[in-house]
Amino acid sequence: TWGEHSKFVLCLMEEEEQQLPRKRRGDGLGFNEEGEEEEIRHKLFTKALTPDETGLIDMVLIRSMCLDGLPESPEIRSKCWKLLMGYLSPNPAEWESTVKIKRELYQSWADDLIIDPHKHTTDATNTSNANNTAKESPVLVSVLSPLDVNDVDHPLSDKKESKWYKYFDNDKIFKEIDKDVRRTVPDIDFFISIHRDRVLRILFLYAKLNPGVKYVQGMNEILAPIYYLFHHDKSQTSPEDIEADSFWCFTNLMAEIRDHFIAVLDRSNVGINRKLQQFYDLLKEKDLHLWQHLSERCDIKPHYFAFRWISLLLTQEFELTRVFRLWDAMLADESRPEFLLYICVAMLVCIRDTLLAGDFTSNLKLLQRYPEIGTNTIITKALWLHGTMGLPPVKAQQHHSQQKVVPHVETDQEARRKYEAKLAKGNIVSTATTSGSSGSGSGWFSSISSAASSAITSVKAAYQAAQAESGTPRSWENINSVTPAHTTNKQSKQTQK
């Protein structure tokens, strides 16, 4: 279990800390406390990524350690993400062959789906120079006869099998994607440089290979952390390999959340609307008071803020470096879409006091521009929610414990109405007429008193008669002292009756 592995990880950290060579502070060579912890974490992950005696990597241990946070090493994080997203198998012996096959397959798709009609025209011209006739080269005919639009490869041809038709159709997709790629992670200039073309090509191939999904705005934000991380992995030097690896990991991740990007599924059980409802249901389960305040008092729908949280995997709410830490935990959970909801609920819980004190306007502004909260704090809260399935924050528990059910105290008027209703149905014998009252408050009370007195007198007389008949008379005042005797005497049993 994760708990057992967490204890194991802590033991390993203690051992590594004892073995770590300490250097004197102030000499310019020693580690600070964060540096020492980072070095320990780096060593632990290096060990964990080494196959055991069976030749496999312990994925349960890897997942447990990733929940606690990966070291700030692109090489280790890149390898762990590829394992968690299913691009690499737990068997390192298969990595080389698997990666080679997938990279070659990606390159073949790129060659087939990205059409350059100018290239074909040049090839046709070279063929003509090699003494080929125009009849033997249909492409050359389209070049030499630009007005003959009936030819398949004419630039103005409307036939779908035409290379020019496919080229212009693809160009529409490229332009649509390019507008979003230029705005990807605007805080840095990384995606405006040469990397823009590679990201653009990855998204284009995904759209062509998944016609049911195509490209939807926001996919570029999901691809950004993957490509950025793989590019900074120093163990990879080939830009083509980085592009191919990014494509496969992006495709595997999208396979789990692609229903959120299909408009016709929005109102189905797998669409984004259903996921948003599950998010609010989880909040209601974990913190009823906060849910009531947001949903009922402020009337804030989850679509107003959580649509972007869930569909873009929180990439728009935090800086890219902080997204890495959140994704470490999210990818480590085998049910990633479900754990994402716990992270989102934890984000609300972390700003609970501010939300409870705010109204519609202030809360919506706060949720759409989430404040600077530590990612470790959010993940810790999410893991707590996921593990205990109880009420999230301590203050919420205190709040619910204070909401005790106050018993209803029946007033005299309510008691009187109930009595008169039973009286009308004949369930109670009226003594009001005998007492001389006709419905006044005092008459109604005196009728009850007289009926009670009569009942007590009847019970007392019956009790004394039973005592006299059994031969063991007792005074009415000592009735409470009568205790059952453990005898088999028939007379004692009659006395008890």
C-alpha positions as CSV (number, residue, x, y, z in Angstrom):
1,T,0.0,0.0,0.0
2,W,1.0,3.6,-0.4
3,G,1.2,4.0,3.4
4,E,3.6,1.2,3.8
5,H,5.8,2.4,0.9
6,S,5.7,5.9,2.4
7,K,7.2,4.6,5.6
8,F,9.8,2.7,3.5
9,V,10.7,5.9,1.7
10,L,11.1,7.8,5.0
11,C,13.5,5.0,6.2
12,L,15.5,5.3,3.0
13,M,15.7,9.0,3.4
14,E,17.0,8.7,7.0
15,E,19.7,6.2,5.8
16,E,20.8,8.4,3.0
17,E,20.9,11.5,5.2
18,Q,23.2,9.7,7.6
19,Q,25.5,8.6,4.8
20,L,25.5,12.1,3.1
21,P,28.9,13.8,3.6
22,R,28.4,17.0,5.6
23,K,30.5,20.0,4.7
24,R,31.1,23.0,6.8
25,R,28.7,25.9,6.4
26,G,30.2,29.1,4.9
27,D,32.9,27.4,2.9
28,G,31.0,27.9,-0.4
29,L,30.9,24.2,-1.0
30,G,28.3,22.9,1.4
31,F,24.6,22.2,0.7
32,N,21.9,24.1,2.3
33,E,19.1,22.1,3.9
34,E,17.0,22.1,0.7
35,G,20.0,21.0,-1.3
36,E,20.7,18.1,1.0
37,E,17.1,17.0,0.8
38,E,17.1,17.3,-2.9
39,E,20.3,15.2,-3.2
40,I,18.7,12.5,-1.0
41,R,15.6,12.5,-3.1
42,H,17.7,12.2,-6.3
43,K,19.5,9.2,-4.9
44,L,16.3,7.6,-3.8
45,F,14.7,7.9,-7.3
46,T,17.8,6.7,-8.9
47,K,17.6,3.5,-6.8
48,A,13.9,3.2,-7.4
49,L,14.3,3.4,-11.2
50,T,16.8,0.5,-11.1
51,P,15.2,-2.8,-11.8
52,D,15.1,-5.4,-9.0
53,E,16.1,-9.0,-9.1
54,T,13.1,-9.8,-11.4
55,G,14.3,-7.2,-13.9
56,L,11.3,-4.9,-13.4
57,I,10.9,-1.5,-11.8
58,D,8.6,-1.4,-8.7
59,M,5.8,0.8,-10.0
60,V,4.0,0.8,-6.7
61,L,7.1,2.3,-5.1
62,I,7.5,4.8,-8.0
63,R,3.9,6.0,-7.6
64,S,4.2,6.4,-3.9
65,M,7.4,8.4,-4.2
66,C,6.0,10.6,-7.0
67,L,3.1,11.5,-4.7
68,D,5.7,12.9,-2.3
69,G,7.3,14.9,-5.1
70,L,10.0,14.3,-7.7
71,P,13.4,15.9,-7.5
72,E,14.0,18.9,-9.7
73,S,15.9,16.8,-12.2
74,P,14.4,16.8,-15.8
75,E,16.1,13.5,-16.5
76,I,14.5,11.7,-13.5
77,R,11.1,13.5,-13.9
78,S,11.0,12.8,-17.7
79,K,11.7,9.1,-17.1
80,C,9.1,8.8,-14.4
81,W,6.4,10.6,-16.4
82,K,7.0,8.2,-19.3
83,L,6.5,5.3,-17.0
84,L,3.4,6.8,-15.4
85,M,1.9,7.7,-18.8
86,G,2.5,4.2,-20.2
87,Y,5.0,5.2,-22.8
88,L,7.7,3.0,-21.2
89,S,7.1,-0.4,-19.6
90,P,8.3,-1.4,-16.1
91,N,10.9,-3.6,-17.9
92,P,13.9,-1.5,-18.9
93,A,15.1,-4.2,-21.2
94,E,12.2,-3.4,-23.6
95,W,12.8,0.4,-23.7
96,E,15.2,0.6,-26.6
97,S,13.1,-1.5,-29.0
98,T,9.8,0.1,-27.9
99,V,11.1,3.6,-28.3
100,K,12.7,2.9,-31.7
101,I,9.5,1.5,-33.1
102,K,7.3,4.3,-31.9
103,R,9.6,7.0,-33.0
104,E,9.8,5.5,-36.5
105,L,6.0,5.2,-36.6
106,Y,5.6,8.8,-35.7
107,Q,8.0,9.9,-38.4
108,S,6.1,7.8,-41.0
109,W,2.8,9.4,-40.0
110,A,4.4,12.8,-40.4
111,D,5.7,12.0,-43.8
112,D,2.3,10.7,-45.0
113,L,-0.1,13.2,-43.4
114,I,1.8,16.5,-43.8
115,I,1.5,17.1,-47.6
116,D,3.7,19.5,-49.5
117,P,2.4,19.7,-53.1
118,H,5.4,21.9,-54.1
119,K,7.7,19.0,-53.3
120,H,5.6,16.7,-55.7
121,T,5.7,19.4,-58.4
122,T,9.5,19.6,-58.2
123,D,9.7,15.8,-58.4
124,A,7.5,15.9,-61.5
125,T,9.6,18.5,-63.1
126,N,12.8,16.6,-62.5
127,T,11.1,13.5,-64.0
128,S,10.2,15.5,-67.1
129,N,13.8,16.6,-67.5
130,A,14.7,12.9,-67.6
131,N,13.0,12.6,-71.0
132,N,9.6,11.6,-69.6
133,T,6.6,12.7,-71.6
134,A,3.8,14.7,-70.4
135,K,1.4,11.8,-70.8
136,E,3.5,9.7,-68.4
137,S,3.4,12.4,-65.7
138,P,-0.1,13.5,-64.7
139,V,1.5,16.0,-62.2
140,L,3.5,17.6,-65.0
141,V,0.3,18.0,-67.0
142,S,-1.2,20.1,-64.2
143,V,1.9,22.3,-64.1
144,L,2.0,22.8,-67.8
145,S,-1.7,23.4,-68.1
146,P,-2.7,25.6,-65.1
147,L,-6.1,26.4,-66.6
148,D,-7.2,22.7,-66.7
149,V,-8.9,22.6,-63.3
150,N,-10.3,19.1,-64.0
151,D,-6.9,17.6,-63.3
152,V,-6.5,15.9,-60.0
153,D,-3.4,17.8,-58.8
154,H,-4.4,21.2,-60.1
155,P,-4.1,23.9,-57.3
156,L,-7.8,24.8,-57.9
157,S,-9.0,21.3,-57.9
158,D,-11.9,20.5,-55.6
159,K,-11.4,16.8,-55.7
160,K,-10.6,15.3,-52.3
161,E,-7.9,13.0,-53.6
162,S,-6.0,16.0,-54.9
163,K,-2.8,16.8,-53.1
164,W,-3.5,20.5,-53.4
165,Y,-7.0,20.0,-51.9
166,K,-5.5,18.1,-49.0
167,Y,-2.8,20.8,-48.6
168,F,-5.3,23.6,-48.3
169,D,-7.5,21.6,-46.0
170,N,-4.6,20.9,-43.7
171,D,-3.6,24.5,-43.9
172,K,-6.8,25.5,-42.2
173,I,-6.1,23.2,-39.3
174,F,-2.5,24.5,-39.0
175,K,-3.7,28.1,-38.8
176,E,-6.3,27.2,-36.2
177,I,-3.7,25.4,-34.0
178,D,-1.0,28.1,-34.6
179,K,-3.1,30.8,-33.1
180,D,-3.3,28.9,-29.8
181,V,0.4,27.7,-29.9
182,R,1.5,31.3,-30.1
183,R,-0.3,32.0,-26.8
184,T,1.0,28.9,-25.0
185,V,2.6,29.7,-21.6
186,P,2.9,33.5,-22.4
187,D,5.2,34.0,-19.4
188,I,8.1,32.5,-21.3
189,D,9.3,32.8,-24.9
190,F,10.0,29.1,-25.2
191,F,7.0,28.3,-27.5
192,I,7.4,31.3,-29.7
193,S,10.8,30.1,-31.0
194,I,11.6,27.0,-33.2
195,H,9.7,24.8,-30.7
196,R,6.4,26.3,-32.0
197,D,6.7,24.4,-35.2
198,R,7.3,21.1,-33.4
199,V,4.4,21.6,-31.0
200,L,2.3,22.6,-34.0
201,R,3.2,19.4,-35.8
202,I,2.4,17.2,-32.8
203,L,-1.1,18.7,-32.4
204,F,-1.8,18.6,-36.1
205,L,-0.9,14.9,-36.3
206,Y,-3.1,14.2,-33.3
207,A,-6.0,15.9,-35.0
208,K,-5.5,14.0,-38.2
209,L,-5.2,10.6,-36.4
210,N,-8.2,11.3,-34.2
211,P,-10.9,12.6,-36.5
212,G,-13.6,12.1,-33.8
213,V,-11.8,14.5,-31.5
214,K,-9.8,16.7,-33.9
215,Y,-8.1,19.7,-32.4
216,V,-9.8,21.7,-29.7
217,Q,-8.5,24.9,-28.1
218,G,-6.7,24.0,-24.8
219,M,-4.9,20.9,-26.0
220,N,-1.8,23.0,-26.6
221,E,-1.8,23.8,-22.8
222,I,-1.8,20.1,-22.0
223,L,1.0,19.4,-24.4
224,A,3.1,22.3,-23.1
225,P,4.4,20.7,-19.8
226,I,5.3,17.4,-21.5
227,Y,7.2,18.9,-24.4
228,Y,9.0,21.5,-22.2
229,L,10.1,18.8,-19.7
230,F,11.3,16.4,-22.4
231,H,13.3,19.2,-24.1
232,H,15.2,20.0,-20.9
233,D,16.1,16.3,-20.4
234,K,19.8,16.3,-21.2
235,S,19.8,12.6,-21.8
236,Q,17.9,13.3,-25.1
237,T,19.7,15.3,-27.7
238,S,17.7,14.6,-30.9
239,P,14.9,17.2,-31.4
240,E,13.0,14.6,-33.5
241,D,13.1,12.0,-30.7
242,I,11.9,14.7,-28.2
243,E,9.0,15.5,-30.6
244,A,8.0,11.8,-31.0
245,D,8.2,11.0,-27.3
246,S,6.1,14.1,-26.5
247,F,3.5,13.0,-29.1
248,W,3.1,9.5,-27.6
249,C,2.8,10.7,-24.0
250,F,0.4,13.4,-25.0
251,T,-1.7,10.9,-26.9
252,N,-1.8,8.5,-23.9
253,L,-2.8,11.2,-21.5
254,M,-5.5,12.5,-23.9
255,A,-7.0,9.0,-24.2
256,E,-8.2,9.4,-20.6
257,I,-9.7,12.9,-20.9
258,R,-10.6,13.3,-24.6
259,D,-14.3,13.0,-23.8
260,H,-14.0,16.4,-22.2
261,F,-13.2,17.9,-25.6
262,I,-16.0,16.3,-27.6
263,A,-19.0,18.7,-27.7
264,V,-21.6,16.0,-28.5
265,L,-20.7,14.3,-25.2
266,D,-21.0,17.3,-23.0
267,R,-24.3,16.2,-21.6
268,S,-23.5,12.5,-21.4
269,N,-22.3,10.5,-18.5
270,V,-18.7,10.9,-19.7
271,G,-18.8,14.5,-20.8
272,I,-17.4,17.6,-19.1
273,N,-20.7,18.5,-17.5
274,R,-20.9,15.2,-15.7
275,K,-17.4,15.7,-14.5
276,L,-18.2,19.1,-13.1
277,Q,-21.2,17.7,-11.3
278,Q,-19.0,15.0,-9.8
279,F,-16.7,17.7,-8.6
280,Y,-19.4,19.6,-6.8
281,D,-20.8,16.3,-5.4
282,L,-17.4,15.5,-4.0
283,L,-17.2,19.0,-2.4
284,K,-20.7,18.5,-0.9
285,E,-19.5,15.2,0.6
286,K,-16.3,16.6,2.0
287,D,-17.4,20.0,3.2
288,L,-21.1,20.5,3.2
289,H,-20.9,24.0,4.7
290,L,-18.6,25.3,2.0
291,W,-20.7,23.7,-0.7
292,Q,-23.9,25.3,0.6
293,H,-22.2,28.7,0.7
294,L,-20.9,28.5,-2.9
295,S,-23.8,26.7,-4.5
296,E,-26.8,28.0,-2.6
297,R,-25.9,31.3,-1.1
298,C,-23.5,32.6,-3.8
299,D,-25.1,30.7,-6.6
300,I,-21.7,29.9,-8.1
301,K,-21.9,27.1,-10.7
302,P,-18.8,24.9,-11.2
303,H,-18.9,25.8,-14.9
304,Y,-17.9,29.4,-13.9
305,F,-14.4,28.4,-12.8
306,A,-13.8,24.6,-12.6
307,F,-14.4,24.0,-16.4
308,R,-10.9,25.3,-17.0
309,W,-9.5,23.6,-14.0
310,I,-10.6,20.1,-15.0
311,S,-10.4,20.3,-18.8
312,L,-6.9,21.8,-18.9
313,L,-5.6,19.8,-15.9
314,L,-4.8,23.0,-13.9
315,T,-2.2,24.2,-16.4
316,Q,-3.8,27.7,-16.5
317,E,-4.0,28.2,-12.8
318,F,-0.3,27.9,-11.8
319,E,3.1,28.6,-13.2
320,L,4.7,25.9,-15.4
321,T,7.2,24.9,-12.7
322,R,4.4,24.5,-10.2
323,V,2.3,22.5,-12.7
324,F,5.1,19.9,-12.7
325,R,4.6,19.3,-9.0
326,L,0.9,19.0,-9.3
327,W,1.3,16.6,-12.2
328,D,3.7,14.5,-10.3
329,A,0.9,13.6,-7.9
330,M,-1.8,13.5,-10.5
331,L,0.0,11.1,-12.8
332,A,1.1,8.9,-9.9
333,D,-2.6,8.0,-9.2
334,E,-3.8,5.2,-11.5
335,S,-7.3,6.9,-11.6
336,R,-6.0,10.3,-12.7
337,P,-9.3,11.9,-13.6
338,E,-10.8,11.0,-10.2
339,F,-7.8,12.2,-8.2
340,L,-7.9,15.5,-10.2
341,L,-11.3,16.1,-8.6
342,Y,-9.7,15.7,-5.2
343,I,-7.0,18.2,-6.0
344,C,-9.7,20.7,-7.2
345,V,-11.7,20.2,-4.0
346,A,-8.4,20.6,-2.0
347,M,-7.9,24.0,-3.8
348,L,-11.2,25.2,-2.5
349,V,-10.6,23.9,1.0
350,C,-7.2,25.7,1.2
351,I,-9.0,29.1,0.7
352,R,-12.1,28.1,2.7
353,D,-12.2,31.0,5.1
354,T,-11.9,33.6,2.4
355,L,-14.7,31.9,0.4
356,L,-17.0,31.7,3.4
357,A,-16.5,35.4,4.0
358,G,-17.0,36.4,0.4
359,D,-20.0,37.0,-1.8
360,F,-20.7,36.1,-5.5
361,T,-18.5,38.7,-7.0
362,S,-15.5,38.4,-4.7
363,N,-15.5,34.6,-4.7
364,L,-15.9,34.3,-8.5
365,K,-13.0,36.6,-9.0
366,L,-10.9,34.7,-6.5
367,L,-11.7,31.3,-8.1
368,Q,-11.0,32.5,-11.6
369,R,-7.6,33.9,-10.5
370,Y,-6.5,31.4,-7.9
371,P,-4.1,32.8,-5.3
372,E,-0.6,31.8,-4.5
373,I,-1.0,28.7,-2.5
374,G,1.8,26.2,-2.1
375,T,1.4,23.2,-4.3
376,N,2.6,20.9,-1.5
377,T,-0.2,22.2,0.7
378,I,-2.8,21.5,-2.0
379,I,-1.4,18.0,-2.6
380,T,-1.3,17.1,1.1
381,K,-4.9,18.2,1.5
382,A,-5.9,16.2,-1.6
383,L,-4.2,13.1,-0.3
384,W,-5.9,13.5,3.1
385,L,-9.3,13.9,1.4
386,H,-8.6,10.9,-0.8
387,G,-7.4,8.7,2.0
388,T,-9.8,9.3,4.8
389,M,-13.0,10.0,2.9
390,G,-14.1,12.2,5.8
391,L,-14.8,15.8,6.2
392,P,-11.8,17.8,4.9
393,P,-10.7,20.7,7.1
394,V,-10.6,20.8,10.8
395,K,-12.7,23.9,10.8
396,A,-15.4,22.1,8.8
397,Q,-15.4,19.3,11.3
398,Q,-15.9,21.8,14.1
399,H,-18.6,23.5,12.2
400,H,-20.5,20.3,11.6
401,S,-20.1,19.2,15.2
402,Q,-21.6,22.5,16.3
403,Q,-24.7,22.0,14.1
404,K,-26.6,19.9,16.5
405,V,-30.3,19.1,16.0
406,V,-32.4,21.1,18.4
407,P,-35.4,19.1,19.6
408,H,-38.8,20.7,18.9
409,V,-40.6,21.8,22.0
410,E,-44.4,21.5,21.6
411,T,-46.3,24.7,22.6
412,D,-49.5,24.7,24.5
413,Q,-51.5,25.7,21.4
414,E,-50.0,22.9,19.4
415,A,-50.8,20.4,22.1
416,R,-54.3,21.7,22.3
417,R,-54.9,21.4,18.6
418,K,-53.6,17.8,18.6
419,Y,-55.9,17.0,21.5
420,E,-59.0,18.5,19.9
421,A,-58.2,16.6,16.6
422,K,-58.0,13.3,18.5
423,L,-61.2,14.3,20.4
424,A,-63.0,14.9,17.1
425,K,-62.0,11.5,15.8
426,G,-63.2,9.8,18.9
427,N,-59.8,8.6,20.1
428,I,-60.2,10.3,23.4
429,V,-63.3,10.3,25.7
430,S,-64.3,13.9,26.3
431,T,-64.6,14.9,29.9
432,A,-65.0,18.6,29.1
433,T,-68.8,18.5,29.3
434,T,-68.7,16.9,32.7
435,S,-66.3,19.5,34.0
436,G,-68.6,22.3,32.8
437,S,-66.1,23.8,30.4
438,S,-67.0,24.7,26.8
439,G,-63.6,25.1,25.1
440,S,-61.9,27.8,27.1
441,G,-58.2,27.4,28.1
442,S,-59.0,26.7,31.7
443,G,-61.8,24.3,30.9
444,W,-59.6,22.4,28.5
445,F,-56.8,22.0,31.2
446,S,-59.3,21.1,34.0
447,S,-60.8,18.4,31.8
448,I,-57.4,16.8,31.3
449,S,-56.7,17.1,35.1
450,S,-60.0,15.5,36.0
451,A,-59.5,12.7,33.5
452,A,-56.1,12.0,34.9
453,S,-57.4,12.0,38.5
454,S,-60.1,9.5,37.6
455,A,-57.5,7.2,36.0
456,I,-55.2,7.4,39.0
457,T,-58.1,6.6,41.4
458,S,-59.2,3.6,39.2
459,V,-55.6,2.2,39.1
460,K,-55.2,2.7,42.9
461,A,-58.4,0.8,43.6
462,A,-57.5,-2.0,41.3
463,Y,-54.1,-2.4,42.9
464,Q,-55.4,-2.5,46.4
465,A,-58.0,-5.1,45.4
466,A,-55.3,-7.3,43.9
467,Q,-53.2,-7.0,47.0
468,A,-56.1,-7.9,49.2
469,E,-57.0,-10.9,47.0
470,S,-53.4,-12.2,47.1
471,G,-53.3,-11.9,50.9
472,T,-50.2,-9.6,50.9
473,P,-51.6,-6.1,51.1
474,R,-49.2,-3.3,50.7
475,S,-49.8,0.4,51.0
476,W,-50.1,2.5,47.8
477,E,-47.2,4.7,48.9
478,N,-44.8,1.7,48.9
479,I,-45.6,0.6,45.4
480,N,-42.2,1.6,44.1
481,S,-40.5,-0.8,46.6
482,V,-42.1,-3.8,45.1
483,T,-39.3,-5.9,43.5
484,P,-39.7,-9.2,41.7
485,A,-38.7,-12.1,43.9
486,H,-36.8,-15.0,42.3
487,T,-39.1,-17.7,43.6
488,T,-41.3,-20.3,42.1
489,N,-44.1,-19.6,44.5
490,K,-47.4,-19.3,42.6
491,Q,-48.6,-16.7,45.1
492,S,-45.5,-14.5,44.5
493,K,-46.1,-14.6,40.8
494,Q,-49.7,-13.4,41.3
495,T,-48.4,-10.7,43.6
496,Q,-46.0,-9.6,40.8
497,K,-48.8,-9.5,38.3
